[in-house]
Amino acid sequence: MTREELIKHIQEGIKTEESAVTIYSRHLSAIVSRSGLPESDIAELKRVLGTLIQATQRHKRILNSLLRQVQGESIDVY
C-alpha cells in the first residue's frame, strides 16, 4: 500500500466517524422525543448512545493524529 492509498483510507475512516456521530445524535433525539419509553429506559439509551458518541469522537481524533503522522512521512507503507 502506498502512502497516498493509506492517506485515502484514513480520510475515508474520518468521514465515516463524522457520519456516525451525526447518526447517533439523530437517534438520541428521536428516542427522547418519540419513543414513549419509560424515563429509566430513555436514560439507559442516552447513556449507551453517549458512550458510542464519545468512542466515535475519540476514534476520529486518533485517525486525525494518524493522518498527520502519515502525511509527515516520506516513505511508502507496505
Buried (B, 14 or more C-beta within 10 A) or exposed (E): EEBEEBBEBBEEBBEEBEEBBEBBEEEBEEBBEEEEEEEEEBEEBEEEBEEBBEEBBEBBEBBBEBBEEBEEEEEEEE
